[in-house]
Amino acid sequence: MAVDLLSDTLADLRADAVVTGHFSLTAPWAFLKGAVDGAAFRTVFGSPFYVIVEGMAPVRVETGDFVLLPHGHQHVLASSPEVTPVPFDNLMADQGIRPSFDTPLHFTAGGGGSVSDLYTGIMVYREAMRSPLFSVLPPLIHVRANDPAVGPWLASTLMAFIRESMSAQPGWAVAAARLADVLFVQLLRAHLASAIDHTGWLRGLMDPQIGKAIALLHRQPERSWTVESLSAAAGMSRSRFSARFVELVGDTPIGHLTSYRMYLASGALRDPRRRLIEIAESVGYASEKAFIRAFRRWSGMAPKQYARSMRDPYDMAKSGAQPAS
């Protein structure tokens, strides 16, 4: 049950755009990367480097390792934690580089010492960033090259992504985005296979009884679920089920259901052909008014306003907007 639901969740992931780069860096070097609206990954060939996220110990990244920042947190990349970082935007400006959606980013910097070849990607996921999966991922995921959960497919996918994204052949942006999807899913699978301290709904998913209830909520979000019907499906008393659900997931059963419904609705709102009442009914609301109230509480804006606020990253590129580097 847990594996099936996890597969369903991962199948929903699809990058709207991807920004790629190759940084050839010679020690000593360090720069501060601001927060980005997307999931960032880093890997290195040559000398190891460090990733530092505020509030966390520095993470040493060896050749062939992967670092994934699912929420795009601000972080420092450095040849050593002792090196004072410079803002990444300043580094780009000094070299006359302006990051763009339609051009892979490449530059050389550093003090002339040992070489770290960093390959990076920022995967732009919009509605997915509100998904139950993203909500329980840590700020930083480190997948080691020698981890038993890492198979040869991860390295081969990475090399295909690097070749496709850096060649900039016709159609590279779409191909790189699809390869980034595969790479991201494989990184998450490796992390979930090796992680011990799952939290949130993933932790609940691993529990035979609570996992069954979560699977039902995700597969039939339009149903009029109650705590009573869910606890019966899980084979538990109402009070024991409620307490166990909150303990593992960190939210009530109905609270989790509402969040998942709104996540599905936010994706449906991207299609201008779908009527609001149709979307409302597909996630379990009999009236537009009830759906609008719930959506506004979840997103801070009405559904139509939310739909208007969503702009395609490629359209942004065409209009001259630049990605967060």
N, C-alpha and C positions, 0 to 999 in steps of 0.2 A: 504493500500500500504506500509506504513512504517513498520507495524508489519510483513508483509510477507517478505520484504527485510531483515529486521533484522533477521528473522528466517533463511533465506537463508545464511546469513553471519555467524551466530553462528553455523550452520550445518557444515561449513567448518573446524571448529576448531578440531584438533586432535593432542594430545601430542605425540611427538616422543619418549619421555622418561620422567620419573618422579623420583626425588630424594626425599625421605621422611625422617622425623625425629621426635623424641620425646625428648624434653628437659625438664628435671625436675630441676627447678631453685628455689633457696631459697634466699630471699632478705638479703642484697642488692646485686644486680648483674646488669651488663650491658656489652654488647659486640657489636662491630662494624662488620657488615656483608658487605663484599665487593659486588660490582655489579656482577650480574650473567647473563648469557646468557639464560634467560628464565623468566617466570612469577612466582613470589613467593607469597605464601599465608601463613598466620599465624592465629591461633586461640588458645584460652587459656581456661583452666579449673582451678579454684582456684583463687588466687589473680590476680588482673588486672596487666597489664604491659603497657609500652609506646613504640610506634614506632616513630622514629624521622628521617625524610628525610630532607636533607639540603635544606634550603630555605622555609621550611614549619614548622608550629607550631607542637609541640609534640601531638601525637594522643593517647589518653587513650583507651585501649582495655579491655573491660569487659568480664566476662565469657560468652561464647556463641557468642561473636562478631567474625567477620571475617575481616582480613586486606588482601588486594590483592595489590601487586606491579606488575602491568602488564608488565613493562619494566625492571624489575629486578634491580632497582636503589639501589645504596649503601644506607644503613640505619643503625640506631642504635636501638637495642632492649634493654630495661632497666626496672628495677623495679621502678625506679624514674628518671626523667630527670636530677637530680643533681648528679647521680652516674657517675664517669668517666669510659668510656667504654674501654675494652681491645679488641684487634683484635681477631676475631673469629678463624682465622687460628692458632694464638698463643695458644688459649684455647684448640683447638683440639690437637695441638702438645704436650702440657703439659700433656694431658691425653693419649697420644699415639694412638690417633684416626686418621685414614686416610679415609676420605669420599670416598664412592664407589657407583657406579650405582647399584650393585647387592646386597647391604646390607643396610637395613634401619639404619639410624643414631640415636644413643641413648646415652645420657650422662647426668650426674648430676653435678651441679656446684652452686656456690653462697655462701652467708655468714651465712646460717643456720636459717634465719628468715622464714617469710610466704612463702608458696610454690605456684609457678606458673607452671602449667603443660602446656607447649607449644607443639602444634602439627603443623608441618610445611611441606610444599611441595614446590619443585621447578619444574615447568612444562616446559619442553624444547619444545618450538615451534620454528621452523626454518623459513620457508617462511611466516608463519602466522605473525611473528613479523613485516613484512613489509605491512601487510594488511591494508586497509583503516580503519578497526575497531580499530586495535591497535594504529594507528597513532593519534587517537583523545582521547584515554584514558588518564586520569591524572596519575601522578607518583604514587599516592596512592589512593585506594578506601577502605573506611571503611563502612562495612555493619553491622549495629547494630542488636543484637538479638531481640530487641523489635520493630524493624522497621516493620510497617504494610506490607511492600512489601516482607518480609521474611516469607515463609511458613514452615510448619513442614518438608517438603521434603528436605530442606537444611540441617537441623540437622541430619536427617536420612541418607542422602548421606554422610555427614561428618563422621558419626560413621562407616558406611560401609567402607569408605576409610581408616579410622584409623585401623580398624580390619584387613583389607586386607593387608595394607602396612606394619604393624608392625608384623604380624604373619610370614611373609616370607615363606609361604607355596609354593610348586611348582607352577609356573605360576603366582606368586604374582606380578611381575613387569608389565606384560601385563594388569592384572586385575586392578592394582593400576593406571596405565596410563589411562585406559578407565574410571574408576571412577573419576579420576582427571578431565577428559574432562567434565563429567556431572557436577561436583562440580563447575568448572570454569564457565561454561555456566550459571548455576543457580546464581552464585555470580554476573555475569554481568547483568543478568535479574533483579535481586533485585536492583542493582545499577541504572540501566537505568530507572526502574520504580519509583525510589524515587528521582533521580537527577533532578534538576531544570535547571541548567545552562549548558545544552549540548552545545558542541562546535564542530566545524568542520563539517564533512559530516553527523554526527548524528543530528546536529542541522538542517542542510538542509533537512534531511530525514523527520523531523517533520513538515516541511512546505509543504502544499498540492501541490503547483505547482512545487517547486524545488524538492521536494521528488519524484514526478512523473518522472522527468527527471533523477534523480539519479538511480531510479529503472530501467529505460530503459537502462542506461549505464551499470549497473551491470548485467542485464539479457541478454543483447545482445552486449557484448563488441566487437564482431567481425564486427559489422556494421560500415559503413563509416559515423559516426555521424558528424554533423556540428553544430555550434551554432544556425544556422537558423532552422535546423530540430528539435533540442532540444527545442528551444524557442517556436516553433509551437506546439510541443507536450505538452508543459507546459501551452499553451494558453496565452503567454506573448509576448511583443515586444522583438526584439533581444537585444536592449540596456538595457531595464529594466530587462530582464532575466539574462544577463551577470553580471550586477551590483549586482543584488540580490544574484546570485550564489556565487560570490566572497565574498560578505558581510557575508553570512551564512557559507560557506564551507571553505573559506580561500584560495581557489585555483580557477583557471578558469575551465569551464566545460571540455575543452579538456585536460587540465593539470591533472584533476582528472581522466579522462578516461585513459590517458596514464599510470598513476600510477597503476590503477586497472588492466590494461592489463599486465603490467610487473609483478605484484603480481601473477596473474594467470599463466603467462609463467614460473615464477621461480618454481612454484609447478610442472608444466608439465616437467620441465627439470630433475626432479628426476627419471623419467622413461627412462632408456637408450634405450628402444625400439622405442621411438618416434623420428622421424626425425625432424631436425630443421625447415625445411620449413613447416612441418605439424603444429608444435607449432606456428610458425609465423602466418600462415593463421588462426589458431583458435582464435587468439587475434587481427585479423584485419590488418595484414601486408601481402602484396602481394609478397614481396621479402625478401630473407634472409638478404640482405645487409641493408635494411631499418630497419628490426627488430633488427639486431645486433647493429646498431648505437643507436637505442632507448634504448635497454637493457643496453648497456655500459654506457650511460648517467645516467640511473637509478641506476645501481648496482656498477658501477666503474670497471666492468670487462666484458669480452666477455661471451656469453652464455655458451660455452663449458668449459671455465675456471671456471665459476660459478658452473657448474654441477660437475666438478672434485673436487671443494672445499667443496662440501657437503658430510659429512661423517655421517653415522648412529651412534647415541649415543651408541647403544649397541655394535657396532663394536669397538667403541673407548674403551668401558669398557673391551672388550675381549683383546684388544691390550695393555692394561695397563694404558690407559689414565684415568684421574680422573675428576669427575665433579667439577664445582665450587661450593663450599659448602655455 
